[in-house]
Amino acid sequence: MKADIERLLIQFQDEAGTILGSPFDVPIDITPEKLQLVCNALLDKEEPVPLAFYVQDSEIVASLEKTLAEQTLETEKVVEIVYQPQAVFKVRAVTRCTSSLEGHSEAVVSVAFSPTGKYLASGSGDTTVRFWDLSTETPHFTAKGHRHWVLSIAWSPDGKKLASGCKNGQILLWDPATGGQIGRVLAGHSKWITSLCWEPLHLNPECRYLASSSKDGSVRIWDTVVGRCDKILTGHTQSVTCIRWGGDGLLFSSSQDRTIKVWRAKDGVLCRTLQGHGHWVNTMALSTDYVLRTGAFEPAEASVNPQDVSGSLAEIKQKALQRYNQVRGQGPERLVSGSDDFTLFLWAPAEDKKALQRMTGHQALINQVLFSPDSRVIASASFDKSVKLWDGKTGKFLTSLRGHVSAVYQIAWSADSRLLVSGSSDSTLKVWDTKTQKLAVDLPGHADE
């Protein structure tokens, strides 16, 4: 123990730059645990929140001294420490397969949990949509109605409806409680459906409008109550690959014509076209995707046996809006796009048609890109066998997660943003710990890709 430990002045501030308390004097070897005690005392919340601390974008992991040693920073001045609240709950990593859900007679093309995790739905090449009972892990309902492969499914954010789109270009709506069809077939697209997306819950708690994109190059907005097409958005010259309905009333569509178009959802006006990619745009993600998908459901308050969100429409709308504002923060929503040109672009599409950042590093096409639920990290999966992590605000490269021996097809975040799972054509799933940036669990089990 050194008799005289060096001390320095620190100043806490949040991500937006708002200063907390006044500068104070700490020993240089202070640990994140002690910083947490000090910071929570200043925040003065009823329950202390878990926090992460950063000095100039590098996290304080062992002690302040070690983090400062890697940086050129004048310790004569006040050292600014940014604190970030972390999720108050922890998601346990998956460790084994609990059961194989059998029943589909052809390839399973799309699967999705309902917003609260109460139901699981799957769409298949056998033209059916199946609903699964998750407490017993058995088939619940088999929904028949499509006459071709079911390519895309999407839950309404209130969890009361499921939309499914097929290779014939038809869209059907289902009730998860009965497995029955709701309303009539939404027909109009001339080629197959590539993507479906519902209007966010905080904009309309009735979950009335649904957007669909198709190989025919158009985007359609449907009124699901009367069962007819409300608007047709045309402008893309090739297949539309992906759509996202933003929380501020904008609709985003990406296409094989190498562009992303930004539409105003209420009247269908084209606001701007985002150009920059040199090849097909395959995938897009919004910084608010997770909170828009889960609506009024707060994972921190989840029960072991998932229940539907209860409350009046106004209460549900208010809760969804509150959650949305918390994740969105001060600035506008950010959009990230991934392409066959091996690059990603980060945009602030509500404000500017110029990209915030061009993110390079992948050596093959990008299959999927996703923001973490807290919107601080972007993960991208590629045919180059790697998953890469990027800073969600600036697009700066953070790290590569290597371990797969073949193309990585899909990724998914845990609700607390601490774990990431990737699925690959090497027939394994891998769970990564994003803090340590290491493999947490390897999950073999599928027979082939």
Salt bridges, closest charged atoms under 4 A:
GLU15 OE2 - ARG376 NE 2.99
GLU15 OE2 - LYS393 NZ 3.82
ASP25 OD2 - ARG7 NE 2.57
GLU59 OE1 - LYS435 NZ 3.86
GLU74 OE2 - LYS77 NZ 3.86
ASP126 OD2 - HIS104 ND1 3.12
ASP216 OD2 - HIS189 ND1 3.11
ASP223 OD2 - ARG208 NH2 2.82
ASP230 OD2 - LYS231 NZ 2.76
ASP248 OD2 - ARG328 NE 2.98
ASP257 OD2 - HIS236 ND1 3.01
ASP267 OD2 - ARG264 NH2 2.69
ASP289 OD2 - ARG244 NE 3.08
GLU298 OE1 - ARG323 NE 3.33
GLU301 OE1 - LYS319 NZ 3.25
ASP308 OD2 - LYS118 NZ 3.72
ASP341 OD2 - HIS277 ND1 3.19
ASP374 OD2 - ARG376 NH1 3.44
ASP384 OD2 - HIS362 ND1 2.97
ASP416 OD2 - ARG418 NH1 3.39
ASP426 OD2 - HIS404 ND1 3.09
ASP442 OD1 - LYS430 NZ 2.92
